């Protein structure tokens, strides 16, 4: 019996010694404050951040605010008390969350802004899509579509924004409209789908197609809004191709609409690269080390880190998805996560 016990203890000791390095590699818990899980970008962001941060040694826990500012403020207070390694914030309202960011950083907890840039107060790192560039790409595509349909760049565009509390949609609107000013024969009607609710987008499209039946192009700032737009168009008796459509985030439902002939263009928001960039720089964020401006390769995309008044900011470019390239596995909407392992920036 004594020999058996000694053998058992020996095996346990060996197993413990084997497991110790794995435990030692854990760098702590990071909380991701997701604004909502209403659309595929948000649900995809949870999976992507978990995947890439695990590769560099962090556990991720996610709290969903259900698009409620007060809920996210309360969640931030709770997480600050837990003293995690870092907080990743995609704010429901970029103004209302400013005090929470300041409280976290005052408690020594670094804050990373993901997807929704906040410029009113410093953060430790910000990872965003090139929203200005997305607006410009969308304008280029609108120019081509209107010219192909009408013989010149003219016509009527219905722009369905997301929530006006989200700088993502505001940046795209501003850059899209600025570039389209070069074409005075294009009339743009811009209306917000409050809280990014698809039902609000559907109502906007239904109402505007009655008030303006000559709308040539509908540009929604997210693919799930285009799904509602299509439902409204179908209900009114339209078929694929009767009204041109664009979206601007690259979600799976958008790619499906391209394949079905409803959607002409989806301007991708590079979800995988945005999440990978957070993981690449997380060690520096947690250790409060300098993040140097410059060009960085993020999953093959040439991305730029700049030093802004609100802190280090990485901007990652997107691309136009059409029927010609819709099956490219690099687009996150095809739901094929990269197989390359992310490595921390040294």
C-alpha positions as CSV (number, residue, x, y, z in Angstrom):
1,X,0.0,0.0,0.0
2,X,2.8,2.4,0.9
3,X,4.4,1.8,-2.5
4,X,1.1,2.4,-4.2
5,X,0.6,5.7,-2.3
6,X,4.1,6.8,-3.1
7,X,3.6,6.0,-6.8
8,X,0.3,8.0,-6.8
9,X,1.9,10.9,-5.1
10,X,4.8,10.7,-7.6
11,X,2.4,10.8,-10.5
12,X,0.5,13.8,-9.0
13,X,3.7,15.6,-8.4
14,X,4.8,15.0,-12.0
15,X,1.4,16.1,-13.3
16,X,1.5,19.3,-11.1
17,X,5.0,20.1,-12.3
18,X,3.8,19.6,-15.9
19,X,0.8,21.9,-15.5
20,X,2.6,24.6,-13.7
21,X,4.1,26.3,-16.8
22,X,0.7,26.4,-18.4
23,X,-0.7,28.2,-15.3
24,X,2.3,30.5,-15.2
25,X,1.6,31.6,-18.7
26,X,-1.7,33.1,-17.7
27,X,-1.4,36.9,-17.7
28,X,-4.7,37.7,-16.2
29,X,-8.3,38.4,-17.1
30,X,-9.4,41.1,-19.5
31,X,-13.1,42.2,-19.5
32,X,-14.7,43.0,-22.8
33,X,-17.6,45.4,-22.5
34,X,-19.7,44.7,-25.6
35,X,-22.5,47.3,-26.3
36,X,-25.0,44.8,-27.8
37,X,-25.2,41.3,-29.3
38,X,-27.9,42.3,-31.8
39,X,-25.7,41.9,-34.9
40,X,-23.1,39.6,-36.2
41,X,-20.2,42.1,-35.9
42,X,-20.8,42.3,-32.2
43,X,-21.1,38.5,-31.7
44,X,-18.1,38.0,-33.9
45,X,-16.1,40.5,-32.0
46,X,-16.5,38.4,-28.8
47,X,-15.3,35.2,-30.5
48,X,-12.4,37.0,-32.2
49,X,-11.1,38.7,-29.1
50,X,-11.3,35.5,-27.1
51,X,-9.4,33.7,-29.8
52,X,-6.6,36.2,-30.2
53,X,-6.2,37.2,-26.6
54,X,-6.0,33.5,-25.6
55,X,-3.1,33.2,-28.0
56,X,-1.1,35.8,-26.1
57,X,-2.0,34.5,-22.7
58,X,-5.2,36.3,-21.5
59,X,-8.5,35.1,-20.4
60,X,-11.5,37.1,-21.7
61,X,-14.8,37.7,-19.9
62,X,-17.6,39.5,-21.8
63,X,-20.4,41.7,-20.4
64,X,-23.3,42.7,-22.7
65,X,-25.0,46.1,-22.1
66,X,-27.9,45.4,-24.4
67,X,-27.5,48.8,-25.9
68,X,-28.2,50.5,-22.5
69,X,-25.9,53.3,-21.4
70,X,-26.8,53.0,-17.8
71,X,-26.2,49.2,-17.8
72,X,-22.8,49.7,-19.3
73,X,-21.9,52.3,-16.7
74,X,-22.9,50.0,-14.0
75,X,-21.0,47.1,-15.5
76,X,-17.9,49.3,-15.7
77,X,-18.2,50.1,-12.0
78,X,-18.5,46.4,-11.1
79,X,-15.5,45.5,-13.3
80,X,-13.3,48.3,-11.8
81,X,-13.9,46.8,-8.4
82,X,-12.5,43.4,-9.7
83,X,-9.2,45.0,-10.8
84,X,-8.7,43.1,-14.1
85,X,-5.6,43.2,-16.2
86,X,-7.4,45.5,-18.6
87,X,-10.8,46.6,-19.9
88,X,-11.8,46.5,-23.5
89,X,-14.6,48.9,-24.2
90,X,-17.0,49.3,-27.1
91,X,-19.1,52.1,-25.8
92,X,-22.9,52.3,-26.1
93,X,-22.5,56.1,-25.9
94,X,-19.1,57.6,-26.4
95,X,-19.9,60.7,-24.3
96,X,-21.6,59.0,-21.4
97,X,-18.8,56.5,-20.8
98,X,-16.1,59.1,-20.4
99,X,-16.3,59.2,-16.6
100,X,-16.2,55.4,-16.4
101,X,-13.0,55.4,-18.5
102,X,-11.4,58.0,-16.3
103,X,-12.4,56.0,-13.1
104,X,-10.9,52.8,-14.4
105,X,-7.6,54.5,-15.4
106,X,-7.5,56.3,-12.0
107,X,-7.7,52.9,-10.4
108,X,-4.7,51.7,-12.4
109,X,-6.7,49.6,-14.9
110,X,-5.8,50.3,-18.5
111,X,-8.7,50.8,-21.0
112,X,-8.6,49.8,-24.6
113,X,-11.2,51.3,-27.0
114,X,-12.4,48.7,-29.5
115,X,-14.3,49.6,-32.7
116,X,-15.9,52.8,-31.2
117,X,-13.3,55.5,-30.9
118,X,-13.6,57.9,-28.0
119,X,-11.6,61.1,-28.3
120,X,-12.9,63.1,-25.4
121,X,-10.6,61.5,-22.8
122,X,-7.4,59.5,-23.0
123,X,-7.3,55.7,-23.2
124,X,-4.4,53.3,-23.3
125,X,-5.0,52.0,-26.8
126,X,-7.7,52.3,-29.5
127,X,-8.3,49.8,-32.3
128,X,-10.7,50.9,-35.0
129,X,-11.5,50.4,-38.7
130,X,-10.5,53.2,-41.0
131,X,-14.0,54.7,-40.9
132,X,-13.1,57.7,-43.0
133,X,-11.7,55.3,-45.6
134,X,-14.8,53.2,-45.4
135,X,-16.9,56.3,-46.2
136,X,-14.6,57.1,-49.1
137,X,-14.7,53.5,-50.5
138,X,-18.5,53.6,-50.2
139,X,-18.6,56.9,-52.1
140,X,-16.4,55.4,-54.9
141,X,-18.7,52.5,-55.2
142,X,-21.8,54.7,-55.2
143,X,-20.2,56.7,-58.0
144,X,-19.7,53.6,-60.1
145,X,-23.2,52.2,-59.4
146,X,-25.1,55.5,-60.2
147,X,-23.1,56.1,-63.3
148,X,-23.7,52.5,-64.6
149,X,-27.5,52.9,-63.9
150,X,-28.1,56.5,-65.0
151,X,-25.3,57.2,-67.5
152,X,-23.7,59.8,-65.2
153,X,-23.2,60.2,-61.5
154,X,-26.7,61.4,-60.6
155,X,-29.7,60.2,-58.7
156,X,-31.1,59.8,-55.2
157,X,-29.4,58.0,-52.3
158,X,-31.0,57.0,-49.1
159,X,-28.4,56.7,-46.4
160,X,-29.5,54.7,-43.3
161,X,-27.2,55.5,-40.5
162,X,-26.6,53.6,-37.3
163,X,-27.2,55.2,-33.9
164,X,-26.0,58.8,-33.8
165,X,-24.3,58.1,-30.4
166,X,-21.8,55.9,-32.3
167,X,-18.8,57.7,-33.9
168,X,-18.4,54.7,-36.3
169,X,-21.5,55.7,-38.2
170,X,-20.9,59.5,-37.8
171,X,-17.4,59.2,-39.4
172,X,-18.7,57.1,-42.3
173,X,-21.5,59.6,-42.9
174,X,-19.2,62.6,-42.9
175,X,-16.6,61.1,-45.2
176,X,-19.2,59.6,-47.6
177,X,-21.1,62.9,-47.9
178,X,-17.9,64.9,-48.2
179,X,-16.7,62.8,-51.2
180,X,-20.1,62.8,-52.8
181,X,-20.2,66.6,-52.8
182,X,-18.2,66.4,-56.0
183,X,-21.5,65.2,-57.7
184,X,-24.1,67.9,-57.3
185,X,-26.7,65.9,-59.2
186,X,-26.8,63.3,-56.4
187,X,-29.3,63.9,-53.6
188,X,-28.6,62.2,-50.3
189,X,-31.3,61.6,-47.7
190,X,-29.7,60.6,-44.3
191,X,-31.7,59.1,-41.5
192,X,-30.6,57.3,-38.3
193,X,-31.7,53.8,-37.3
194,X,-31.7,54.5,-33.5
195,X,-29.8,52.0,-31.4
196,X,-28.8,50.2,-34.6
197,X,-32.2,48.4,-34.5
198,X,-33.0,46.6,-37.8
199,X,-36.7,47.3,-37.3
200,X,-36.0,51.0,-37.3
201,X,-34.1,50.7,-40.6
202,X,-36.9,48.7,-42.1
203,X,-39.4,51.5,-41.2
204,X,-37.1,54.2,-42.7
205,X,-36.8,52.3,-46.0
206,X,-40.6,51.6,-46.2
207,X,-41.5,55.2,-45.5
208,X,-38.8,56.7,-47.8
209,X,-39.7,54.5,-50.7
210,X,-43.2,55.8,-50.5
211,X,-42.1,59.4,-50.2
212,X,-39.3,59.0,-52.7
213,X,-40.1,56.1,-55.1
214,X,-37.2,57.3,-57.4
215,X,-34.5,56.3,-54.8
216,X,-31.7,54.7,-56.8
217,X,-29.4,53.4,-54.0
218,X,-29.8,52.6,-50.3
219,X,-26.6,52.7,-48.3
220,X,-27.0,51.2,-44.8
221,X,-24.1,51.4,-42.3
222,X,-24.4,47.8,-41.3
223,X,-25.4,44.6,-43.1
224,X,-28.2,43.7,-40.6
225,X,-29.8,47.0,-41.5
226,X,-29.7,45.9,-45.2
227,X,-31.6,42.8,-44.2
228,X,-34.4,44.9,-42.9
229,X,-34.2,47.1,-46.0
230,X,-34.6,44.1,-48.2
231,X,-37.6,42.9,-46.2
232,X,-39.2,46.3,-46.8
233,X,-38.4,46.3,-50.5
234,X,-39.8,42.8,-50.9
235,X,-43.0,43.7,-49.0
236,X,-43.4,46.6,-51.5
237,X,-43.1,44.2,-54.5
238,X,-39.5,44.8,-55.4
239,X,-37.1,42.2,-56.7
240,X,-33.3,41.9,-56.5
241,X,-31.8,44.7,-58.7
242,X,-34.8,47.0,-58.7
243,X,-33.1,49.2,-56.1
244,X,-29.3,49.1,-55.6
245,X,-28.0,48.5,-52.1
246,X,-24.7,48.9,-50.2
247,X,-23.7,48.2,-46.6
248,X,-20.6,48.9,-44.6
249,X,-19.5,46.2,-42.1
250,X,-19.0,42.9,-44.0
251,X,-21.2,40.7,-41.9
252,X,-22.3,37.2,-43.1
253,X,-25.8,38.3,-43.8
254,X,-24.4,41.0,-46.1
255,X,-22.4,38.5,-48.0
256,X,-25.5,36.3,-48.4
257,X,-27.4,39.2,-49.8
258,X,-24.7,39.7,-52.4
259,X,-25.0,36.1,-53.4
260,X,-28.7,36.4,-53.6
261,X,-28.4,39.5,-55.9
262,X,-29.9,42.0,-53.5
263,X,-26.7,43.8,-52.3
264,X,-24.3,45.3,-54.8
265,X,-21.5,46.2,-52.4
266,X,-20.5,45.4,-48.8
267,X,-17.6,47.6,-47.6
268,X,-15.8,45.4,-45.0
269,X,-15.1,46.5,-41.5
270,X,-12.0,44.4,-40.8
271,X,-13.2,42.6,-37.6
272,X,-10.5,40.0,-37.4
273,X,-7.7,42.5,-37.8
274,X,-9.2,44.9,-35.3
275,X,-9.4,42.2,-32.6
276,X,-5.9,40.8,-33.5
277,X,-4.4,44.3,-33.1
278,X,-5.8,44.5,-29.5
279,X,-4.1,41.1,-28.8
280,X,-0.8,42.2,-30.4
281,X,-0.5,45.3,-28.2
282,X,-2.1,43.9,-25.0
283,X,1.2,43.2,-23.2
284,X,2.3,46.8,-23.8
285,X,-1.1,48.1,-22.6
286,X,-1.0,46.0,-19.4
287,X,2.6,46.8,-18.7
288,X,2.0,50.5,-19.5
289,X,4.9,50.5,-22.0
290,X,5.2,52.9,-24.9
291,X,3.3,52.0,-28.1
292,X,5.4,53.5,-30.9
293,X,3.7,55.1,-33.9
294,X,4.3,53.6,-37.3
295,X,3.2,51.0,-39.8
296,X,2.3,47.5,-38.5
297,X,1.2,44.3,-40.3
298,X,-2.0,43.0,-38.8
299,X,-3.1,39.8,-40.4
300,X,-1.6,41.0,-43.7
301,X,-3.3,44.4,-43.6
302,X,-1.0,47.5,-43.6
303,X,-2.2,49.3,-40.5
304,X,-1.1,52.6,-39.0
305,X,-0.5,53.5,-35.3
306,X,-0.6,57.2,-34.6
307,X,-0.1,59.1,-31.3
308,X,-3.3,61.1,-30.8
309,X,-4.5,63.4,-28.0
310,X,-6.6,60.4,-26.7
311,X,-3.7,58.0,-26.8
312,X,-2.1,55.5,-29.3
313,X,-4.6,54.7,-32.1
314,X,-4.4,52.0,-34.7
315,X,-6.5,52.3,-37.9
316,X,-7.0,49.3,-40.1
317,X,-8.3,49.5,-43.7
318,X,-11.3,47.7,-45.1
319,X,-12.2,46.7,-48.6
320,X,-15.1,46.6,-51.0
321,X,-16.8,43.2,-51.3
322,X,-18.8,42.4,-54.5
323,X,-20.1,39.3,-56.3
324,X,-16.6,38.9,-57.9
325,X,-14.7,38.4,-54.6
326,X,-17.5,37.5,-52.1
327,X,-16.1,34.1,-51.4
328,X,-12.6,35.3,-50.3
329,X,-12.0,33.6,-46.9
330,X,-10.1,36.6,-45.7
331,X,-13.4,38.5,-45.2
332,X,-14.7,37.9,-41.7
333,X,-18.2,37.5,-43.1
334,X,-17.2,34.1,-44.5
335,X,-16.6,33.0,-40.8
336,X,-13.2,31.4,-41.4
337,X,-10.9,32.8,-38.6
338,X,-7.3,33.2,-39.5
339,X,-5.1,30.2,-38.7
340,X,-2.0,32.3,-38.1
341,X,-1.1,32.8,-34.4
342,X,-1.0,36.4,-33.2
343,X,2.3,37.3,-31.5
344,X,2.8,40.2,-29.0
345,X,4.5,43.3,-30.2
346,X,7.9,43.5,-28.5
